[in-house]
Amino acid sequence: MINKQINLMLISCLTLTSVFTTENSFAQKAKNSYKCINNKGIPTTVVDTSRGRIQLIVWQSDFFRNSGWTPQKRCQEVTARFQKFSDSGSLRYVTTGLIDKKYPAICVGQKTPGQGYTCTKNGLLLTLQSDDNPNEVLKTLFNNAAQVGGKPVVRNDGNYVFPMEEFLNQAQTMEITTEENTPNIINNNEEKTTQKEEENSQECPSILCN
């Protein structure tokens, strides 16, 4: 009788272990993967989700032409930041704010009672030039994303916000081609930066200030 009870307990433990292992494996497989790819010659941030690949940002905006960062470099650096915040579970919204109470920025957002959406601590995605309109930059960045499904950038209490989590659950997926499967390939002739651009990229504010 005792041996039978012990066997039942062992079977129960093994069953629970199997369930937890399966759930953890599923959670790992369902992890969103952010990539910078060459999509028809244009650096593009995409997200590989459990539903398929989703186009997020096409890096061809004129907002950043004086920043000293090439479209390819912006794509790679910002995509890496998306991945970091996604891995931490904080990438639910993207909004605008100020860095050092002076420089406009695009950042990971959070709902704040009485204030709408504000930047999370250490949630910086992009620092903009002091004369840039961050809400216009935000709308431009995610304009292509809004065209493939989900809600576009919306105004909330004077601020704008992009509902990242909701977008990824609703947006149309894109076909993965051979070209799109070659991320981070740089054409040395097109992406070669000048000494002046390299110097500018080290100054603040720039497109990727820390």
N, CA, C and O of each residue as an XYZ file, in Angstrom:
840
protein
N       0.833     -1.212      0.000
C       0.000      0.000      0.000
C       0.868      1.262      0.000
O       0.618      2.223     -0.727
N       1.915      1.212      0.862
C       2.816      2.361      0.956
C       3.564      2.555     -0.360
O       3.720      3.676     -0.842
N       4.028      1.429     -0.937
C       4.742      1.506     -2.211
C       3.861      2.084     -3.309
O       4.332      2.842     -4.156
N       2.582      1.726     -3.294
C       1.653      2.233     -4.294
C       1.491      3.744     -4.149
O       1.448      4.468     -5.144
N       1.399      4.221     -2.896
C       1.259      5.656     -2.659
C       2.500      6.415     -3.120
O       2.419      7.500     -3.696
N       3.661      5.796     -2.840
C       4.914      6.429     -3.267
C       4.978      6.517     -4.785
O       5.397      7.533     -5.341
N       4.555      5.435     -5.456
C       4.553      5.434     -6.920
C       3.624      6.499     -7.480
O       3.949      7.166     -8.463
N       2.459      6.655     -6.843
C       1.513      7.680     -7.295
C       2.092      9.070     -7.122
O       1.923      9.934     -7.983
N       2.786      9.289     -5.990
C       3.407     10.587     -5.746
C       4.490     10.867     -6.777
O       4.603     11.988     -7.275
N       5.284      9.855     -7.097
C       6.341     10.032     -8.091
C       5.759     10.356     -9.460
O       6.269     11.214    -10.180
N       4.672      9.648     -9.810
C       4.021      9.897    -11.100
C       3.475     11.318    -11.153
O       3.591     11.995    -12.174
N       2.874     11.774    -10.041
C       2.321     13.131     -9.982
C       3.423     14.165    -10.144
O       3.257     15.143    -10.872
N       4.551     13.952     -9.464
C       5.675     14.887     -9.549
C       6.231     14.949    -10.968
O       6.522     16.025    -11.491
N       6.374     13.767    -11.582
C       6.881     13.715    -12.951
C       5.934     14.406    -13.915
O       6.373     15.076    -14.850
N       4.618     14.242    -13.688
C       3.616     14.882    -14.548
C       3.690     16.397    -14.432
O       3.651     17.106    -15.438
N       3.801     16.899    -13.181
C       3.890     18.341    -12.959
C       5.162     18.902    -13.575
O       5.153     19.973    -14.182
N       6.259     18.165    -13.412
C       7.535     18.604    -13.998
C       7.427     18.698    -15.508
O       7.934     19.638    -16.120
N       6.759     17.710    -16.109
C       6.580     17.696    -17.557
C       5.746     18.878    -18.018
O       6.039     19.482    -19.050
N       4.689     19.218    -17.247
C       3.815     20.345    -17.594
C       4.585     21.651    -17.533
O       4.503     22.468    -18.449
N       5.352     21.854    -16.428
C       6.112     23.084    -16.266
C       7.174     23.216    -17.347
O       7.409     24.309    -17.864
N       7.813     22.105    -17.687
C       8.839     22.126    -18.729
C       8.236     22.509    -20.072
O       8.810     23.296    -20.824
N       7.067     21.940    -20.362
C       6.377     22.253    -21.618
C       5.982     23.717    -21.673
O       6.141     24.366    -22.707
N       5.459     24.253    -20.548
C       5.054     25.653    -20.502
C       6.251     26.576    -20.675
O       6.176     27.577    -21.388
N       7.369     26.232    -20.012
C       8.563     27.065    -20.143
C       9.100     27.030    -21.561
O       9.551     28.048    -22.087
N       9.052     25.842    -22.186
C       9.522     25.729    -23.569
C       8.651     26.562    -24.493
O       9.149     27.225    -25.403
N       7.341     26.523    -24.253
C       6.422     27.303    -25.076
C       6.679     28.797    -24.902
O       6.664     29.555    -25.872
N       6.916     29.214    -23.657
C       7.163     30.634    -23.384
C       8.416     31.102    -24.098
O       8.461     32.212    -24.628
N       9.467     30.224    -24.109
C      10.701     30.597    -24.779
C      10.491     30.687    -26.285
O      11.029     31.583    -26.936
N       9.712     29.762    -26.842
C       9.456     29.785    -28.274
C       8.612     30.991    -28.672
O       8.736     31.498    -29.787
N       7.754     31.452    -27.760
C       6.850     32.550    -28.064
C       7.512     33.911    -27.909
O       6.885     34.936    -28.178
N       8.764     33.935    -27.482
C       9.488     35.185    -27.286
C       9.609     35.949    -28.599
O       9.987     35.378    -29.622
N       9.285     37.252    -28.569
C       9.397     38.078    -29.761
C      10.862     38.370    -30.063
O      11.646     38.673    -29.164
N      11.214     38.276    -31.328
C      12.595     38.511    -31.744
C      12.646     39.704    -32.702
O      12.086     39.648    -33.797
N      13.313     40.774    -32.293
C      13.428     41.993    -33.100
C      14.688     41.923    -33.953
O      15.770     41.603    -33.461
N      14.531     42.228    -35.238
C      15.661     42.133    -36.162
C      15.701     43.339    -37.087
O      14.670     43.912    -37.439
N      16.922     43.711    -37.472
C      17.120     44.733    -38.503
C      17.462     43.998    -39.787
O      18.490     43.325    -39.862
N      16.608     44.121    -40.801
C      16.827     43.397    -42.047
C      16.950     44.371    -43.212
O      16.625     45.553    -43.091
N      17.416     43.863    -44.324
C      17.473     44.621    -45.564
C      16.236     44.245    -46.371
O      16.200     43.197    -47.016
N      15.227     45.108    -46.330
C      13.965     44.828    -47.012
C      13.871     45.675    -48.274
O      13.562     46.866    -48.216
N      14.142     45.045    -49.418
C      14.121     45.740    -50.711
C      15.075     46.937    -50.721
O      14.772     47.993    -51.276
N      16.235     46.738    -50.089
C      17.264     47.763    -50.084
C      17.113     48.796    -48.982
O      17.919     49.724    -48.905
N      16.105     48.665    -48.126
C      15.863     49.646    -47.073
C      15.997     48.978    -45.703
O      15.356     47.957    -45.455
N      16.820     49.539    -44.812
C      16.918     48.978    -43.455
C      15.550     49.027    -42.780
O      14.903     50.074    -42.758
N      15.114     47.913    -42.239
C      13.776     47.807    -41.671
C      13.811     46.995    -40.383
O      14.423     45.929    -40.319
N      13.142     47.519    -39.359
C      12.996     46.775    -38.108
C      11.759     45.901    -38.204
O      10.663     46.395    -38.466
N      11.933     44.600    -37.992
C      10.815     43.656    -38.021
C      10.787     42.891    -36.706
O      11.765     42.875    -35.959
N       9.648     42.257    -36.437
C       9.491     41.471    -35.221
C       9.007     40.077    -35.590
O       7.948     39.926    -36.199
N       9.768     39.071    -35.227
C       9.341     37.689    -35.426
C       8.545     37.258    -34.203
O       9.089     37.152    -33.104
N       7.259     37.012    -34.398
C       6.365     36.626    -33.306
C       5.853     35.207    -33.536
O       6.172     34.576    -34.543
N       5.065     34.720    -32.602
C       4.486     33.389    -32.748
C       3.498     33.351    -33.912
O       3.188     32.275    -34.426
N       2.998     34.523    -34.335
C       2.062     34.589    -35.471
C       2.780     34.729    -36.792
O       2.189     34.485    -37.843
N       4.067     35.126    -36.764
C       4.796     35.368    -37.995
C       5.595     36.650    -37.891
O       5.667     37.256    -36.822
N       6.195     37.067    -38.992
C       7.024     38.277    -39.020
C       6.173     39.514    -39.284
O       5.323     39.517    -40.175
N       6.413     40.570    -38.494
C       5.653     41.816    -38.609
C       6.603     42.981    -38.859
O       7.609     43.131    -38.164
N       6.284     43.794    -39.842
C       7.088     44.983    -40.136
C       6.771     46.077    -39.123
O       5.605     46.378    -38.872
N       7.818     46.673    -38.539
C       7.613     47.695    -37.514
C       8.036     49.087    -37.967
O       7.212     50.000    -37.985
N       9.301     49.268    -38.333
C       9.802     50.593    -38.734
C      10.614     50.477    -40.015
O      11.501     49.631    -40.125
N      10.303     51.336    -40.982
C      11.097     51.460    -42.201
C      11.974     52.702    -42.024
O      11.462     53.815    -41.908
N      13.296     52.509    -42.002
C      14.207     53.598    -41.644
C      14.592     54.448    -42.855
O      15.696     54.339    -43.388
N      13.651     55.298    -43.275
C      13.937     56.193    -44.389
C      13.409     57.599    -44.138
O      13.251     58.375    -45.081
N      13.132     57.940    -42.878
C      12.605     59.254    -42.541
C      13.683     60.332    -42.650
O      14.851     60.078    -42.355
N      13.286     61.541    -43.074
C      14.201     62.673    -43.168
C      14.476     63.316    -41.808
O      15.339     64.187    -41.698
N      13.747     62.893    -40.773
C      13.918     63.501    -39.464
C      15.355     63.356    -38.952
O      15.841     64.207    -38.207
N      16.031     62.278    -39.354
C      17.322     61.970    -38.753
C      18.515     62.220    -39.681
O      19.618     61.751    -39.399
N      18.315     62.940    -40.763
C      19.385     63.072    -41.741
C      20.580     63.868    -41.214
O      21.694     63.703    -41.712
N      20.365     64.737    -40.206
C      21.462     65.534    -39.654
C      22.035     64.949    -38.366
O      22.826     65.602    -37.686
N      21.645     63.742    -38.033
C      22.057     63.164    -36.754
C      23.461     62.564    -36.788
O      24.070     62.352    -35.739
N      23.979     62.288    -37.990
C      25.279     61.636    -38.082
C      25.189     60.127    -38.050
O      26.217     59.450    -38.042
N      23.963     59.576    -38.031
C      23.770     58.133    -38.021
C      23.104     57.705    -39.330
O      22.073     58.257    -39.715
N      23.690     56.728    -40.005
C      23.103     56.228    -41.243
C      21.826     55.448    -40.923
O      21.645     55.001    -39.791
N      20.939     55.281    -41.912
C      19.730     54.475    -41.684
C      20.055     53.074    -41.169
O      19.359     52.564    -40.291
N      21.107     52.445    -41.707
C      21.488     51.100    -41.269
C      21.894     51.091    -39.799
O      21.494     50.207    -39.042
N      22.691     52.084    -39.402
C      23.159     52.159    -38.018
C      21.993     52.417    -37.069
O      21.917     51.806    -36.002
N      21.087     53.313    -37.445
C      19.911     53.587    -36.613
C      19.081     52.318    -36.451
O      18.637     51.979    -35.354
N      18.885     51.634    -37.561
C      18.089     50.402    -37.540
C      18.686     49.385    -36.583
O      17.967     48.805    -35.769
N      19.982     49.163    -36.670
C      20.632     48.162    -35.832
C      20.581     48.530    -34.351
O      20.256     47.695    -33.508
N      20.902     49.784    -34.043
C      20.984     50.202    -32.647
C      19.614     50.243    -31.969
O      19.452     49.766    -30.846
N      18.636     50.818    -32.663
C      17.306     50.941    -32.056
C      16.626     49.576    -31.968
O      15.917     49.296    -31.001
N      16.836     48.736    -32.963
C      16.273     47.389    -32.929
C      16.803     46.624    -31.718
O      16.059     45.889    -31.069
N      18.086     46.797    -31.417
C      18.679     46.143    -30.250
C      18.022     46.630    -28.963
O      17.831     45.852    -28.029
N      17.676     47.919    -28.911
C      17.014     48.446    -27.721
C      15.595     47.900    -27.598
O      15.141     47.601    -26.494
N      14.895     47.769    -28.717
C      13.571     47.146    -28.687
C      13.668     45.740    -28.088
O      12.851     45.351    -27.253
N      14.674     44.990    -28.526
C      14.829     43.620    -28.040
C      15.070     43.593    -26.533
O      14.502     42.768    -25.818
N      15.923     44.509    -26.060
C      16.242     44.552    -24.628
C      14.991     44.811    -23.791
O      14.757     44.138    -22.787
N      14.188     45.792    -24.213
C      12.987     46.115    -23.447
C      11.916     45.036    -23.589
O      11.146     44.786    -22.662
N      11.878     44.404    -24.754
C      10.933     43.304    -24.948
C      11.280     42.141    -24.029
O      10.392     41.536    -23.428
N      12.565     41.828    -23.919
C      13.011     40.731    -23.063
C      12.692     40.993    -21.594
O      12.437     40.060    -20.833
N      12.707     42.278    -21.197
C      12.425     42.624    -19.801
C      10.930     42.698    -19.509
O      10.522     42.831    -18.356
N      10.098     42.610    -20.585
C       8.653     42.646    -20.404
C       8.074     44.031    -20.265
O       6.913     44.172    -19.879
N       8.854     45.073    -20.570
C       8.387     46.446    -20.385
C       7.904     47.115    -21.669
O       7.390     48.232    -21.626
N       8.065     46.445    -22.810
C       7.746     47.074    -24.091
C       6.272     46.892    -24.452
O       5.941     46.099    -25.333
N       5.391     47.624    -23.773
C       3.963     47.571    -24.055
C       3.510     48.802    -24.841
O       2.614     48.716    -25.681
N       4.135     49.944    -24.560
C       3.802     51.190    -25.240
C       5.089     51.921    -25.608
O       6.129     51.741    -24.975
N       4.993     52.754    -26.652
C       6.085     53.658    -27.006
C       5.490     55.060    -27.019
O       4.439     55.279    -27.621
N       6.150     56.014    -26.360
C       5.609     57.361    -26.263
C       6.734     58.386    -26.372
O       7.841     58.044    -26.788
N       6.467     59.632    -26.006
C       7.457     60.704    -26.087
C       7.674     61.328    -24.719
O       6.832     61.208    -23.829
N       8.804     61.991    -24.562
C       9.098     62.646    -23.294
C      10.336     63.501    -23.425
O      10.773     63.800    -24.537
N      10.909     63.899    -22.297
C      12.109     64.728    -22.274
C      13.224     64.005    -21.524
O      12.983     63.335    -20.520
N      14.435     64.151    -22.026
C      15.618     63.628    -21.359
C      16.340     64.796    -20.707
O      16.580     65.813    -21.358
N      16.686     64.669    -19.444
C      17.321     65.751    -18.689
C      16.474     67.018    -18.704
O      16.990     68.130    -18.596
N      15.140     66.822    -18.843
C      14.179     67.935    -18.859
C      14.475     68.934    -19.978
O      14.096     70.102    -19.900
N      15.150     68.460    -21.006
C      15.545     69.374    -22.083
C      15.389     68.774    -23.470
O      14.780     69.390    -24.345
N      15.931     67.577    -23.683
C      15.955     66.991    -25.018
C      14.750     66.090    -25.252
O      14.474     65.199    -24.449
N      14.023     66.320    -26.361
C      12.876     65.450    -26.679
C      13.360     64.053    -27.007
O      14.461     63.872    -27.526
N      12.525     63.058    -26.698
C      12.952     61.673    -26.900
C      11.768     60.778    -27.193
O      10.627     61.102    -26.863
N      12.056     59.641    -27.819
C      11.113     58.550    -27.992
C      11.510     57.491    -26.970
O      12.687     57.148    -26.861
N      10.547     56.974    -26.227
C      10.895     56.077    -25.129
C       9.817     55.024    -24.888
O       8.707     55.112    -25.414
N      10.169     54.038    -24.090
C       9.201     53.041    -23.643
C       8.232     53.739    -22.698
O       8.657     54.438    -21.778
N       6.925     53.553    -22.921
C       5.927     54.278    -22.141
C       5.230     53.432    -21.088
O       5.220     52.202    -21.147
N       4.656     54.128    -20.134
C       3.845     53.493    -19.101
C       2.667     54.403    -18.778
O       2.765     55.622    -18.922
N       1.553     53.817    -18.340
C       0.395     54.598    -17.939
C       0.653     55.200    -16.562
O       0.985     54.493    -15.611
N       0.493     56.523    -16.476
C       0.707     57.216    -15.213
C      -0.573     57.942    -14.825
O      -1.045     58.783    -15.591
N      -1.152     57.648    -13.664
C      -2.406     58.292    -13.242
C      -2.330     59.814    -13.308
O      -1.433     60.431    -12.733
N      -3.282     60.403    -14.016
C      -3.350     61.849    -14.129
C      -2.404     62.462    -15.135
O      -2.467     63.664    -15.391
N      -1.519     61.649    -15.715
C      -0.540     62.189    -16.668
C      -0.569     61.484    -18.018
O       0.218     61.815    -18.905
N      -1.454     60.532    -18.180
C      -1.487     59.790    -19.434
C      -0.319     58.832    -19.514
O      -0.111     58.032    -18.602
N       0.451     58.902    -20.596
C       1.599     58.025    -20.790
C       2.894     58.806    -20.587
O       3.056     59.897    -21.132
N       3.794     58.259    -19.818
C       5.089     58.883    -19.574
C       6.193     57.868    -19.826
O       5.941     56.666    -19.906
N       7.419     58.363    -19.951
C       8.562     57.479    -20.187
C       8.893     56.687    -18.932
O       8.861     57.224    -17.825
N       9.207     55.420    -19.104
C       9.667     54.625    -17.982
C      11.109     55.009    -17.661
O      11.821     55.538    -18.515
N      11.531     54.744    -16.442
C      12.899     55.031    -16.047
C      13.850     54.160    -16.865
O      13.661     52.948    -16.972
N      14.860     54.785    -17.431
C      15.846     54.082    -18.264
C      15.206     53.424    -19.482
O      15.694     52.408    -19.977
N      14.089     54.022    -19.969
C      13.397     53.444    -21.111
C      13.669     54.148    -22.427
O      12.849     54.076    -23.342
N      14.795     54.824    -22.543
C      15.116     55.605    -23.738
C      15.319     54.729    -24.970
O      16.048     53.737    -24.937
N      14.655     55.121    -26.061
C      14.856     54.473    -27.351
C      15.640     55.386    -28.289
O      16.603     54.948    -28.918
N      15.230     56.662    -28.388
C      15.881     57.630    -29.266
C      15.911     59.004    -28.612
O      14.906     59.444    -28.055
N      17.038     59.681    -28.671
C      17.099     61.084    -28.290
C      17.050     61.907    -29.571
O      17.734     61.592    -30.545
N      16.239     62.965    -29.567
C      16.062     63.785    -30.760
C      16.785     65.125    -30.622
O      17.277     65.472    -29.548
N      16.840     65.863    -31.718
C      17.387     67.206    -31.668
C      16.423     68.115    -30.905
O      15.219     67.856    -30.879
N      16.940     69.173    -30.285
C      16.122     70.037    -29.427
C      14.976     70.713    -30.170
O      13.969     71.065    -29.556
N      15.112     70.900    -31.484
C      14.051     71.557    -32.247
C      13.115     70.561    -32.939
O      12.239     70.967    -33.703
N      13.293     69.271    -32.681
C      12.399     68.259    -33.256
C      11.085     68.194    -32.490
O      11.051     68.408    -31.278
N      10.005     67.898    -33.207
C       8.714     67.672    -32.585
C       8.597     66.166    -32.331
O       8.380     65.412    -33.280
N       8.734     65.704    -31.084
C       8.765     64.259    -30.813
C       7.501     63.529    -31.229
O       7.558     62.369    -31.637
N       6.338     64.210    -31.128
C       5.090     63.549    -31.516
C       5.033     63.307    -33.018
O       4.526     62.280    -33.468
N       5.558     64.263    -33.797
C       5.598     64.088    -35.251
C       6.580     62.977    -35.627
O       6.321     62.189    -36.536
N       7.705     62.925    -34.922
C       8.682     61.868    -35.186
C       8.076     60.503    -34.868
O       8.243     59.550    -35.629
N       7.374     60.417    -33.742
C       6.739     59.153    -33.346
C       5.741     58.690    -34.396
O       5.734     57.520    -34.781
N       4.901     59.606    -34.858
C       3.904     59.248    -35.876
C       4.577     58.803    -37.164
O       4.133     57.852    -37.807
N       5.658     59.498    -37.544
C       6.360     59.146    -38.776
C       7.026     57.779    -38.669
O       6.987     56.986    -39.610
N       7.639     57.508    -37.512
C       8.321     56.230    -37.309
C       7.379     55.052    -37.500
O       7.723     54.063    -38.147
N       6.183     55.172    -36.925
C       5.258     54.039    -36.932
C       4.154     54.179    -37.979
O       3.142     53.481    -37.923
N       4.356     55.081    -38.926
C       3.362     55.265    -39.982
C       3.198     53.996    -40.806
O       2.077     53.585    -41.105
N       4.312     53.379    -41.172
C       4.250     52.141    -41.959
C       3.662     51.005    -41.151
O       2.990     50.130    -41.698
N       3.912     51.014    -39.852
C       3.358     49.970    -38.991
C       1.840     50.070    -38.954
O       1.146     49.055    -39.023
N       1.326     51.285    -38.847
C      -0.122     51.475    -38.786
C      -0.805     51.004    -40.065
O      -1.975     50.621    -40.043
N      -0.080     51.033    -41.174
C      -0.666     50.637    -42.454
C      -0.822     49.127    -42.595
O      -1.540     48.656    -43.477
N      -0.156     48.369    -41.734
C      -0.254     46.908    -41.854
C      -1.119     46.308    -40.761
O      -1.045     45.109    -40.492
N      -1.932     47.131    -40.134
C      -2.880     46.610    -39.161
C      -2.626     47.128    -37.765
O      -1.566     47.682    -37.475
N      -3.615     46.942    -36.898
C      -3.480     47.430    -35.540
C      -3.783     48.911    -35.443
O      -4.047     49.569    -36.449
N      -3.743     49.431    -34.232
C      -4.039     50.849    -34.037
C      -2.820     51.703    -34.369
O      -1.691     51.304    -34.084
N      -3.037     52.883    -34.972
C      -1.928     53.789    -35.233
C      -1.559     54.541    -33.960
O      -2.119     54.289    -32.893
N      -0.609     55.469    -34.085
C      -0.256     56.324    -32.956
C      -1.469     57.166    -32.586
O      -2.097     57.773    -33.454
N      -1.797     57.205    -31.307
C      -2.980     57.950    -30.862
C      -2.592     58.998    -29.834
O      -1.592     58.852    -29.131
N      -3.390     60.056    -29.750
C      -3.149     61.124    -28.791
C      -3.813     60.774    -27.464
O      -4.935     60.269    -27.427
N      -3.093     61.053    -26.369
C      -3.630     60.778    -25.045
C      -3.124     61.837    -24.073
O      -1.935     61.888    -23.762
N      -4.051     62.698    -23.589
C      -3.681     63.762    -22.647
C      -2.529     64.619    -23.162
O      -1.592     64.925    -22.425
N      -2.609     64.999    -24.429
C      -1.588     65.883    -24.995
C      -0.353     65.165    -25.489
O       0.474     65.763    -26.177
N      -0.211     63.905    -25.155
C       0.934     63.126    -25.577
C       0.489     62.081    -26.597
O      -0.696     61.761    -26.687
N       1.430     61.555    -27.355
C       1.109     60.511    -28.316
C       1.703     59.189    -27.853
O       2.752     59.148    -27.209
N       1.017     58.126    -28.192
C       1.486     56.807    -27.768
C       1.214     55.781    -28.859
O       0.191     55.831    -29.542
N       2.156     54.847    -29.010
C       1.986     53.733    -29.941
C       1.796     52.469    -29.112
O       2.694     52.084    -28.363
N       0.624     51.810    -29.236
C       0.334     50.611    -28.436
C       1.039     49.379    -28.990
O       0.442     48.588    -29.722
N       2.298     49.222    -28.642
C       3.130     48.165    -29.213
C       2.546     46.766    -29.017
O       2.423     45.999    -29.971
N       2.190     46.446    -27.790
C       1.685     45.107    -27.487
C       0.422     44.799    -28.286
O       0.291     43.714    -28.853
N      -0.502     45.748    -28.329
C      -1.746     45.553    -29.076
C      -1.482     45.433    -30.568
O      -2.112     44.632    -31.259
N      -0.546     46.234    -31.057
C      -0.199     46.198    -32.474
C       0.324     44.824    -32.886
O      -0.090     44.283    -33.911
N       1.238     44.256    -32.083
C       1.819     42.966    -32.421
C       0.794     41.837    -32.387
O       0.977     40.806    -33.034
N      -0.270     42.031    -31.641
C      -1.325     41.013    -31.573
C      -2.301     41.097    -32.746
O      -3.053     40.154    -32.992
N      -2.296     42.228    -33.478
C      -3.297     42.455    -34.528
C      -2.720     42.632    -35.926
O      -3.398     42.352    -36.914
N      -1.488     43.089    -36.021
C      -0.925     43.462    -37.324
C      -0.800     42.280    -38.273
O      -0.645     41.133    -37.852
N      -0.871     42.583    -39.555
C      -0.692     41.571    -40.584
C       0.764     41.113    -40.597
O       1.670     41.894    -40.308
N       0.976     39.868    -40.926
C       2.335     39.349    -41.026
C       2.845     39.536    -42.450
O       2.061     39.689    -43.386
N       4.146     39.520    -42.601
C       4.751     39.721    -43.909
C       5.452     38.451    -44.363
O       5.851     37.620    -43.548
N       5.595     38.315    -45.660
C       6.268     37.152    -46.226
C       7.765     37.261    -45.980
O       8.349     38.333    -46.145
N       8.377     36.173    -45.592
C       9.825     36.155    -45.378
C      10.498     35.688    -46.662
O      10.263     34.570    -47.120
N      11.335     36.543    -47.242
C      12.039     36.202    -48.476
C      13.516     35.994    -48.177
O      13.976     36.231    -47.060
N      14.243     35.554    -49.176
C      15.680     35.333    -49.010
C      16.377     36.624    -48.647
O      17.273     36.636    -47.803
N      15.968     37.721    -49.285
C      16.573     39.019    -49.013
C      16.322     39.440    -47.570
O      17.210     39.957    -46.893
N      15.088     39.208    -47.115
C      14.741     39.618    -45.760
C      15.425     38.763    -44.710
O      15.507     39.147    -43.543
N      15.918     37.601    -45.125
C      16.577     36.722    -44.175
C      18.071     37.009    -44.042
O      18.809     36.204    -43.475
N      18.522     38.160    -44.565
C      19.924     38.525    -44.466
C      20.050     39.817    -43.679
O      20.363     40.859    -44.255
N      19.807     39.771    -42.348
C      19.857     40.969    -41.534
C      21.272     41.484    -41.338
O      22.245     40.734    -41.416
N      21.362     42.788    -41.082
C      22.608     43.436    -40.687
C      23.699     43.387    -41.756
O      24.881     43.521    -41.438
N      23.314     43.195    -43.018
C      24.294     43.258    -44.096
C      24.417     44.712    -44.549
O      23.423     45.344    -44.908
N      25.613     45.224    -44.530
C      25.828     46.629    -44.852
C      26.596     46.756    -46.161
O      27.624     46.108    -46.357
N      26.092     47.587    -47.039
C      26.810     47.907    -48.260
C      27.861     48.953    -47.903
O      27.520     50.090    -47.578
N      29.126     48.578    -47.961
C      30.182     49.471    -47.499
C      30.223     50.784    -48.259
O      30.580     51.818    -47.695
N      29.862     50.753    -49.531
C      29.883     51.975    -50.323
C      28.768     52.917    -49.910
O      28.975     54.128    -49.830
N      27.553     52.357    -49.640
C      26.417     53.184    -49.298
C      26.441     53.622    -47.844
O      25.981     54.716    -47.520
N      26.981     52.767    -46.947
C      26.900     53.027    -45.523
C      28.183     53.605    -44.933
O      28.272     53.775    -43.717
N      29.165     53.905    -45.753
C      30.417     54.453    -45.249
C      30.177     55.843    -44.692
O      29.637     56.706    -45.384
N      30.575     56.067    -43.444
C      30.369     57.365    -42.810
C      31.626     58.199    -42.899
O      32.733     57.663    -42.954
N      31.458     59.511    -42.914
C      32.589     60.428    -42.949
C      33.108     60.639    -41.535
O      32.446     60.283    -40.560
N      34.306     61.226    -41.431
C      34.871     61.501    -40.118
C      33.981     62.445    -39.338
O      33.848     62.316    -38.121
N      33.362     63.405    -40.041
C      32.485     64.360    -39.386
C      31.272     63.666    -38.790
O      30.863     63.983    -37.673
N      30.691     62.720    -39.523
C      29.530     61.991    -39.031
C      29.885     61.189    -37.794
O      29.097     61.129    -36.850
N      31.078     60.561    -37.783
C      31.493     59.771    -36.634
C      31.676     60.646    -35.410
O      31.359     60.242    -34.291
N      32.196     61.862    -35.630
C      32.366     62.775    -34.507
C      31.021     63.228    -33.976
O      30.817     63.299    -32.764
N      30.085     63.539    -34.897
C      28.758     63.983    -34.485
C      28.031     62.913    -33.701
O      27.274     63.218    -32.779
N      28.259     61.636    -34.068
C      27.533     60.557    -33.416
C      27.930     60.393    -31.955
O      27.219     59.744    -31.188
N      29.072     60.983    -31.561
C      29.522     60.873    -30.187
C      29.018     62.030    -29.324
O      29.200     62.013    -28.107
N      28.395     63.023    -29.932
C      27.911     64.170    -29.203
C      26.464     63.977    -28.783
O      25.745     63.150    -29.344
N      26.044     64.755    -27.781
C      24.665     64.707    -27.324
C      24.070     66.108    -27.428
O      24.762     67.059    -27.068
N      22.834     66.304    -27.897
C      21.916     65.211    -28.239
C      22.169     64.630    -29.632
O      22.502     65.362    -30.564
N      22.015     63.370    -29.763
C      22.094     62.700    -31.052
C      20.960     61.689    -31.089
O      20.183     61.573    -30.142
N      20.876     60.971    -32.177
C      19.781     60.045    -32.334
C      19.817     58.913    -31.320
O      18.789     58.296    -31.042
N      20.992     58.637    -30.767
C      21.093     57.490    -29.868
C      21.851     57.833    -28.586
O      22.664     57.035    -28.118
N      21.594     58.999    -28.020
C      22.238     59.332    -26.747
C      21.807     58.350    -25.674
O      20.683     57.850    -25.708
N      22.667     58.074    -24.744
C      22.335     57.183    -23.640
C      21.563     57.936    -22.558
O      21.193     57.349    -21.541
